[in-house]
């Protein structure tokens, strides 16, 4: 268990905030891992307690631990939202094995919905910084560009990293005030086939709300993907 301080908070999409904490001495993680964040003596709490698990969105090279979350109206989220800079929290971890495979001859295909982007943000940023040879393809589904966390940053990473392809898709552009020239609609087998070829021998990584992860898993299995080549994490709202 480590104690750390809040350094910064910033909005990364409508209703989505990134919280950046100092990295404690001795803390090291692999891109894609999580931490348990515990509030210290919060002003309010609820039946779910003062601890939540979050993916680390910062890459291992950064000197911070950053998390990103949808700002729902719960005791935990209200406390996090109103937390003054410099507030201390406890962090335990890192945990998990939802990390990039080592075989560079196999492509990593990431399927993400909404806040499920958080582990992939770290993995893609880390791969770009280290100039890893893995081919990476991210399918990232959101309602509108306004709701899409890290959209501009991911577009920049795609320009920096010739091995990374971003396929962002919007499902509700009728309610958007922005222009969008990319894909529209939900992630489908047809959309995957436009960007993923058999010779890539892909390993699939799924992250997002439980219903979305279940639907993507079913779609991949029905399209002939091996169960051994599908890894997933579910992100329930809290």
WOMOCOR-V752354 format. One record per pair of residues at least 24 apart in sequence whose C-alpha atoms are under 10 Angstrom apart, sorted by sequence separation. I is the first residue (numbers start at 1). J is the second residue. D is the distance in whole Angstrom. If there is no record, write none. Layout:
BEGIN
i & j & d
I & J & D
I & J & D
END
This chain:
BEGIN
i & j & d
2 & 26 & 9
31 & 55 & 9
32 & 56 & 7
33 & 57 & 9
52 & 76 & 8
99 & 123 & 7
100 & 124 & 9
116 & 140 & 9
117 & 141 & 9
145 & 169 & 9
167 & 191 & 9
201 & 225 & 10
203 & 227 & 10
204 & 228 & 9
205 & 229 & 8
206 & 230 & 8
207 & 231 & 9
208 & 232 & 9
209 & 233 & 9
210 & 234 & 5
211 & 235 & 10
2 & 27 & 8
31 & 56 & 8
32 & 57 & 8
50 & 75 & 9
51 & 76 & 8
98 & 123 & 10
115 & 140 & 10
116 & 141 & 10
136 & 161 & 9
144 & 169 & 9
145 & 170 & 7
167 & 192 & 9
187 & 212 & 10
203 & 228 & 9
204 & 229 & 6
205 & 230 & 6
206 & 231 & 6
207 & 232 & 6
208 & 233 & 7
209 & 234 & 6
210 & 235 & 6
211 & 236 & 9
1 & 27 & 10
30 & 56 & 9
31 & 57 & 8
32 & 58 & 9
48 & 74 & 10
49 & 75 & 9
50 & 76 & 7
65 & 91 & 9
100 & 126 & 10
107 & 133 & 10
108 & 134 & 7
109 & 135 & 8
110 & 136 & 8
111 & 137 & 9
112 & 138 & 7
113 & 139 & 8
114 & 140 & 8
115 & 141 & 10
135 & 161 & 10
136 & 162 & 9
137 & 163 & 8
138 & 164 & 8
139 & 165 & 9
140 & 166 & 8
141 & 167 & 9
142 & 168 & 8
143 & 169 & 8
144 & 170 & 5
145 & 171 & 10
203 & 229 & 5
204 & 230 & 5
205 & 231 & 5
206 & 232 & 4
207 & 233 & 5
208 & 234 & 5
209 & 235 & 5
210 & 236 & 6
29 & 56 & 9
31 & 58 & 8
32 & 59 & 9
33 & 60 & 10
48 & 75 & 9
49 & 76 & 8
100 & 127 & 9
106 & 133 & 10
107 & 134 & 6
108 & 135 & 6
109 & 136 & 6
110 & 137 & 6
111 & 138 & 6
112 & 139 & 6
113 & 140 & 6
114 & 141 & 7
115 & 142 & 9
135 & 162 & 9
136 & 163 & 6
137 & 164 & 6
138 & 165 & 6
139 & 166 & 7
140 & 167 & 6
141 & 168 & 6
142 & 169 & 6
143 & 170 & 5
144 & 171 & 7
145 & 172 & 9
146 & 173 & 10
189 & 216 & 9
202 & 229 & 7
203 & 230 & 6
204 & 231 & 6
205 & 232 & 5
206 & 233 & 6
207 & 234 & 6
208 & 235 & 5
209 & 236 & 6
210 & 237 & 10
31 & 59 & 6
32 & 60 & 10
46 & 74 & 8
47 & 75 & 10
48 & 76 & 9
104 & 132 & 8
105 & 133 & 8
106 & 134 & 7
107 & 135 & 5
108 & 136 & 5
109 & 137 & 5
110 & 138 & 5
111 & 139 & 5
112 & 140 & 5
113 & 141 & 5
114 & 142 & 6
121 & 149 & 10
125 & 153 & 9
129 & 157 & 10
133 & 161 & 10
135 & 163 & 5
136 & 164 & 5
137 & 165 & 5
138 & 166 & 5
139 & 167 & 5
140 & 168 & 5
141 & 169 & 5
142 & 170 & 5
143 & 171 & 5
144 & 172 & 6
145 & 173 & 8
167 & 195 & 9
187 & 215 & 10
188 & 216 & 8
192 & 220 & 10
201 & 229 & 9
202 & 230 & 9
203 & 231 & 8
204 & 232 & 8
205 & 233 & 8
206 & 234 & 8
207 & 235 & 7
208 & 236 & 8
209 & 237 & 8
29 & 58 & 10
30 & 59 & 8
31 & 60 & 6
45 & 74 & 9
46 & 75 & 6
50 & 79 & 10
104 & 133 & 6
105 & 134 & 7
106 & 135 & 7
107 & 136 & 6
108 & 137 & 6
109 & 138 & 6
110 & 139 & 6
111 & 140 & 6
112 & 141 & 6
113 & 142 & 6
114 & 143 & 8
121 & 150 & 8
125 & 154 & 9
128 & 157 & 7
131 & 160 & 10
132 & 161 & 9
133 & 162 & 9
134 & 163 & 7
135 & 164 & 6
136 & 165 & 6
137 & 166 & 6
138 & 167 & 6
139 & 168 & 6
140 & 169 & 6
141 & 170 & 6
142 & 171 & 6
143 & 172 & 5
144 & 173 & 6
146 & 175 & 10
147 & 176 & 9
166 & 195 & 10
187 & 216 & 8
208 & 237 & 10
29 & 59 & 8
30 & 60 & 6
31 & 61 & 10
35 & 65 & 9
37 & 67 & 9
44 & 74 & 10
45 & 75 & 5
46 & 76 & 8
103 & 133 & 10
104 & 134 & 5
105 & 135 & 8
106 & 136 & 9
107 & 137 & 8
108 & 138 & 8
109 & 139 & 8
110 & 140 & 8
111 & 141 & 8
112 & 142 & 9
113 & 143 & 9
124 & 154 & 9
127 & 157 & 10
128 & 158 & 9
131 & 161 & 8
133 & 163 & 7
134 & 164 & 8
135 & 165 & 8
136 & 166 & 9
137 & 167 & 7
138 & 168 & 8
139 & 169 & 7
140 & 170 & 9
141 & 171 & 7
142 & 172 & 8
143 & 173 & 7
144 & 174 & 9
146 & 176 & 7
165 & 195 & 9
189 & 219 & 7
29 & 60 & 6
30 & 61 & 10
35 & 66 & 10
44 & 75 & 6
45 & 76 & 6
103 & 134 & 8
104 & 135 & 8
117 & 148 & 9
118 & 149 & 9
129 & 160 & 9
131 & 162 & 10
132 & 163 & 8
133 & 164 & 10
142 & 173 & 10
143 & 174 & 9
144 & 175 & 7
145 & 176 & 7
146 & 177 & 8
188 & 219 & 8
189 & 220 & 8
28 & 60 & 7
29 & 61 & 9
35 & 67 & 9
43 & 75 & 9
44 & 76 & 8
45 & 77 & 10
102 & 134 & 9
115 & 147 & 10
117 & 149 & 8
118 & 150 & 9
121 & 153 & 9
125 & 157 & 7
128 & 160 & 7
129 & 161 & 9
131 & 163 & 9
143 & 175 & 9
144 & 176 & 6
145 & 177 & 9
146 & 178 & 8
187 & 219 & 10
188 & 220 & 9
27 & 60 & 10
28 & 61 & 9
34 & 67 & 9
42 & 75 & 9
43 & 76 & 10
45 & 78 & 10
101 & 134 & 9
114 & 147 & 8
115 & 148 & 9
116 & 149 & 10
117 & 150 & 8
121 & 154 & 8
124 & 157 & 8
125 & 158 & 10
128 & 161 & 6
143 & 176 & 9
144 & 177 & 9
145 & 178 & 7
189 & 222 & 9
3 & 37 & 10
42 & 76 & 8
44 & 78 & 9
45 & 79 & 9
100 & 134 & 9
114 & 148 & 7
115 & 149 & 7
124 & 158 & 9
127 & 161 & 9
128 & 162 & 9
144 & 178 & 8
145 & 179 & 8
189 & 223 & 7
1 & 36 & 9
2 & 37 & 10
3 & 38 & 9
28 & 63 & 10
43 & 78 & 10
44 & 79 & 7
113 & 148 & 9
114 & 149 & 8
128 & 163 & 9
144 & 179 & 10
145 & 180 & 8
1 & 37 & 10
20 & 56 & 10
27 & 63 & 10
29 & 65 & 9
43 & 79 & 7
100 & 136 & 10
121 & 157 & 10
125 & 161 & 9
127 & 163 & 9
128 & 164 & 8
144 & 180 & 9
1 & 38 & 10
3 & 40 & 10
20 & 57 & 9
27 & 64 & 10
28 & 65 & 10
39 & 76 & 8
42 & 79 & 7
124 & 161 & 9
127 & 164 & 9
19 & 57 & 10
20 & 58 & 9
25 & 63 & 10
27 & 65 & 9
38 & 76 & 10
42 & 80 & 9
53 & 91 & 10
56 & 94 & 9
18 & 57 & 9
23 & 62 & 8
24 & 63 & 9
51 & 90 & 9
52 & 91 & 10
53 & 92 & 9
55 & 94 & 9
22 & 62 & 10
23 & 63 & 6
24 & 64 & 8
39 & 79 & 8
51 & 91 & 9
53 & 93 & 10
55 & 95 & 9
124 & 164 & 8
144 & 184 & 10
22 & 63 & 7
23 & 64 & 4
24 & 65 & 9
39 & 80 & 8
42 & 83 & 9
51 & 92 & 10
54 & 95 & 10
55 & 96 & 9
143 & 184 & 9
21 & 63 & 9
22 & 64 & 5
23 & 65 & 5
53 & 95 & 9
141 & 183 & 9
142 & 184 & 9
143 & 185 & 9
21 & 64 & 6
22 & 65 & 6
23 & 66 & 9
55 & 98 & 10
140 & 183 & 10
141 & 184 & 9
142 & 185 & 9
143 & 186 & 9
20 & 64 & 6
21 & 65 & 5
22 & 66 & 8
39 & 83 & 10
70 & 114 & 9
139 & 183 & 10
141 & 185 & 8
142 & 186 & 9
20 & 65 & 6
21 & 66 & 6
69 & 114 & 10
70 & 115 & 7
141 & 186 & 7
19 & 65 & 8
20 & 66 & 4
21 & 67 & 8
69 & 115 & 7
140 & 186 & 9
141 & 187 & 7
19 & 66 & 6
20 & 67 & 7
40 & 87 & 9
41 & 88 & 10
42 & 89 & 10
68 & 115 & 8
69 & 116 & 10
139 & 186 & 10
140 & 187 & 8
18 & 66 & 7
19 & 67 & 5
20 & 68 & 9
39 & 87 & 9
40 & 88 & 7
41 & 89 & 9
68 & 116 & 10
139 & 187 & 7
18 & 67 & 6
19 & 68 & 6
39 & 88 & 8
40 & 89 & 6
68 & 117 & 9
69 & 118 & 9
139 & 188 & 10
17 & 67 & 8
18 & 68 & 4
19 & 69 & 8
38 & 88 & 10
39 & 89 & 5
40 & 90 & 7
68 & 118 & 7
17 & 68 & 6
18 & 69 & 7
38 & 89 & 6
39 & 90 & 7
67 & 118 & 8
16 & 68 & 7
17 & 69 & 6
18 & 70 & 9
37 & 89 & 7
38 & 90 & 5
39 & 91 & 9
66 & 118 & 10
67 & 119 & 10
139 & 191 & 9
16 & 69 & 6
17 & 70 & 7
18 & 71 & 10
37 & 90 & 6
38 & 91 & 6
139 & 192 & 8
15 & 69 & 9
16 & 70 & 4
17 & 71 & 7
36 & 90 & 8
37 & 91 & 5
38 & 92 & 8
15 & 70 & 6
16 & 71 & 6
35 & 90 & 10
36 & 91 & 6
37 & 92 & 7
113 & 168 & 10
137 & 192 & 10
12 & 68 & 8
14 & 70 & 9
15 & 71 & 6
16 & 72 & 9
35 & 91 & 6
36 & 92 & 5
37 & 93 & 9
66 & 122 & 10
107 & 163 & 10
108 & 164 & 10
109 & 165 & 10
110 & 166 & 10
111 & 167 & 10
112 & 168 & 9
113 & 169 & 10
139 & 195 & 10
7 & 64 & 9
9 & 66 & 9
11 & 68 & 9
12 & 69 & 9
13 & 70 & 9
14 & 71 & 9
15 & 72 & 8
35 & 92 & 6
36 & 93 & 6
107 & 164 & 10
110 & 167 & 10
138 & 195 & 10
6 & 64 & 10
7 & 65 & 10
8 & 66 & 9
9 & 67 & 10
10 & 68 & 9
11 & 69 & 10
12 & 70 & 10
34 & 92 & 9
35 & 93 & 5
36 & 94 & 8
137 & 195 & 8
6 & 65 & 9
7 & 66 & 10
9 & 68 & 9
11 & 70 & 10
34 & 93 & 7
35 & 94 & 5
36 & 95 & 8
137 & 196 & 8
4 & 64 & 10
5 & 65 & 10
6 & 66 & 9
11 & 71 & 10
33 & 93 & 9
34 & 94 & 5
35 & 95 & 6
55 & 115 & 10
57 & 117 & 9
58 & 118 & 9
59 & 119 & 10
4 & 65 & 9
19 & 80 & 8
33 & 94 & 6
34 & 95 & 5
35 & 96 & 9
55 & 116 & 9
57 & 118 & 5
58 & 119 & 9
19 & 81 & 9
32 & 94 & 10
33 & 95 & 6
34 & 96 & 6
55 & 117 & 9
56 & 118 & 7
57 & 119 & 6
59 & 121 & 8
60 & 122 & 8
17 & 80 & 10
18 & 81 & 10
32 & 95 & 9
33 & 96 & 5
34 & 97 & 9
55 & 118 & 6
56 & 119 & 7
57 & 120 & 8
58 & 121 & 8
59 & 122 & 5
60 & 123 & 9
17 & 81 & 8
19 & 83 & 10
21 & 85 & 9
22 & 86 & 10
27 & 91 & 10
29 & 93 & 8
30 & 94 & 8
32 & 96 & 8
33 & 97 & 7
34 & 98 & 9
54 & 118 & 8
55 & 119 & 6
56 & 120 & 10
57 & 121 & 6
58 & 122 & 5
59 & 123 & 7
61 & 125 & 10
62 & 126 & 10
20 & 85 & 10
21 & 86 & 9
27 & 92 & 10
28 & 93 & 9
29 & 94 & 6
30 & 95 & 9
32 & 97 & 8
33 & 98 & 6
54 & 119 & 9
55 & 120 & 9
56 & 121 & 9
57 & 122 & 5
58 & 123 & 9
59 & 124 & 9
60 & 125 & 9
61 & 126 & 8
135 & 200 & 8
137 & 202 & 10
19 & 85 & 10
21 & 87 & 10
22 & 88 & 10
27 & 93 & 8
28 & 94 & 7
29 & 95 & 8
30 & 96 & 9
31 & 97 & 9
32 & 98 & 5
33 & 99 & 7
55 & 121 & 10
56 & 122 & 7
57 & 123 & 8
59 & 125 & 6
60 & 126 & 7
136 & 202 & 9
21 & 88 & 9
24 & 91 & 9
27 & 94 & 8
29 & 96 & 10
30 & 97 & 9
31 & 98 & 8
32 & 99 & 5
55 & 122 & 9
56 & 123 & 10
58 & 125 & 8
59 & 126 & 5
135 & 202 & 9
136 & 203 & 10
137 & 204 & 10
138 & 205 & 9
139 & 206 & 10
140 & 207 & 10
141 & 208 & 10
21 & 89 & 9
23 & 91 & 10
30 & 98 & 9
31 & 99 & 6
32 & 100 & 8
57 & 125 & 9
58 & 126 & 9
59 & 127 & 9
61 & 129 & 8
140 & 208 & 10
30 & 99 & 7
31 & 100 & 8
59 & 128 & 10
60 & 129 & 10
61 & 130 & 9
21 & 91 & 10
30 & 100 & 9
59 & 129 & 9
9 & 80 & 10
141 & 212 & 10
9 & 81 & 8
113 & 186 & 10
6 & 80 & 10
9 & 83 & 9
113 & 187 & 9
9 & 84 & 10
112 & 187 & 9
8 & 84 & 9
9 & 85 & 8
111 & 187 & 8
6 & 83 & 8
7 & 84 & 9
8 & 85 & 6
70 & 147 & 10
6 & 84 & 8
7 & 85 & 6
8 & 86 & 9
5 & 84 & 10
6 & 85 & 5
7 & 86 & 6
70 & 149 & 10
5 & 85 & 8
6 & 86 & 5
7 & 87 & 8
69 & 149 & 10
5 & 86 & 5
6 & 87 & 5
7 & 88 & 10
68 & 149 & 9
111 & 192 & 10
4 & 86 & 9
5 & 87 & 5
6 & 88 & 6
4 & 87 & 8
5 & 88 & 4
6 & 89 & 8
109 & 192 & 9
4 & 88 & 5
5 & 89 & 6
34 & 118 & 10
3 & 88 & 7
4 & 89 & 6
5 & 90 & 9
33 & 118 & 10
34 & 119 & 8
120 & 205 & 9
3 & 89 & 6
4 & 90 & 6
32 & 118 & 8
33 & 119 & 7
109 & 195 & 10
120 & 206 & 9
2 & 89 & 8
3 & 90 & 4
4 & 91 & 7
32 & 119 & 4
109 & 196 & 8
120 & 207 & 8
2 & 90 & 6
3 & 91 & 6
31 & 119 & 7
32 & 120 & 7
108 & 196 & 10
119 & 207 & 8
1 & 90 & 7
2 & 91 & 5
3 & 92 & 9
31 & 120 & 8
32 & 121 & 8
33 & 122 & 9
107 & 196 & 9
117 & 206 & 10
118 & 207 & 9
1 & 91 & 6
2 & 92 & 6
31 & 121 & 9
32 & 122 & 6
33 & 123 & 9
107 & 197 & 10
116 & 206 & 8
117 & 207 & 7
118 & 208 & 9
1 & 92 & 4
2 & 93 & 9
31 & 122 & 5
32 & 123 & 6
109 & 200 & 10
116 & 207 & 5
117 & 208 & 7
1 & 93 & 7
30 & 122 & 9
31 & 123 & 5
32 & 124 & 9
107 & 199 & 9
108 & 200 & 9
109 & 201 & 10
110 & 202 & 10
115 & 207 & 8
116 & 208 & 4
1 & 94 & 10
30 & 123 & 8
31 & 124 & 8
106 & 199 & 9
107 & 200 & 5
108 & 201 & 9
109 & 202 & 6
110 & 203 & 9
111 & 204 & 7
112 & 205 & 8
113 & 206 & 9
114 & 207 & 9
115 & 208 & 6
116 & 209 & 7
31 & 125 & 9
32 & 126 & 10
105 & 199 & 10
106 & 200 & 6
107 & 201 & 6
108 & 202 & 6
109 & 203 & 6
110 & 204 & 6
111 & 205 & 6
112 & 206 & 6
113 & 207 & 7
114 & 208 & 6
115 & 209 & 8
31 & 126 & 7
105 & 200 & 8
106 & 201 & 5
107 & 202 & 5
108 & 203 & 5
109 & 204 & 5
110 & 205 & 5
111 & 206 & 5
112 & 207 & 5
113 & 208 & 5
114 & 209 & 8
30 & 126 & 9
31 & 127 & 9
105 & 201 & 8
106 & 202 & 5
107 & 203 & 6
108 & 204 & 6
109 & 205 & 6
110 & 206 & 6
111 & 207 & 6
112 & 208 & 6
113 & 209 & 7
116 & 212 & 10
105 & 202 & 9
106 & 203 & 7
107 & 204 & 8
108 & 205 & 7
109 & 206 & 9
110 & 207 & 8
111 & 208 & 8
112 & 209 & 9
113 & 210 & 10
116 & 213 & 9
16 & 114 & 10
114 & 212 & 10
16 & 115 & 8
113 & 212 & 7
103 & 203 & 10
112 & 212 & 9
113 & 213 & 8
111 & 212 & 10
112 & 213 & 8
101 & 203 & 8
111 & 213 & 8
100 & 203 & 9
112 & 216 & 9
100 & 205 & 9
111 & 216 & 8
99 & 205 & 9
111 & 217 & 10
98 & 205 & 8
98 & 206 & 10
98 & 207 & 10
119 & 233 & 9
116 & 233 & 8
118 & 235 & 10
116 & 234 & 8
116 & 235 & 6
112 & 232 & 10
115 & 235 & 8
116 & 236 & 10
108 & 229 & 10
109 & 230 & 10
110 & 231 & 10
111 & 232 & 9
112 & 233 & 10
114 & 235 & 9
115 & 236 & 10
110 & 232 & 10
113 & 235 & 10
115 & 237 & 9
14 & 144 & 10
14 & 145 & 9
15 & 146 & 9
16 & 147 & 8
18 & 149 & 9
13 & 145 & 8
14 & 146 & 6
15 & 147 & 7
16 & 148 & 9
17 & 149 & 9
18 & 150 & 10
99 & 231 & 10
13 & 146 & 6
14 & 147 & 5
15 & 148 & 10
16 & 149 & 7
98 & 231 & 7
12 & 146 & 9
13 & 147 & 5
14 & 148 & 8
15 & 149 & 9
97 & 231 & 10
98 & 232 & 8
12 & 147 & 9
13 & 148 & 6
14 & 149 & 8
98 & 233 & 8
12 & 148 & 8
13 & 149 & 5
12 & 149 & 5
13 & 150 & 7
96 & 233 & 10
11 & 149 & 9
12 & 150 & 6
13 & 151 & 9
11 & 150 & 10
12 & 151 & 9
12 & 152 & 10
12 & 153 & 10
77 & 238 & 8
76 & 238 & 8
75 & 238 & 10
74 & 238 & 7
72 & 237 & 8
73 & 238 & 9
71 & 237 & 10
72 & 238 & 7
70 & 237 & 8
71 & 238 & 9
69 & 237 & 9
70 & 238 & 9
69 & 238 & 9
55 & 235 & 10
54 & 235 & 9
53 & 235 & 10
52 & 238 & 8
48 & 238 & 9
END
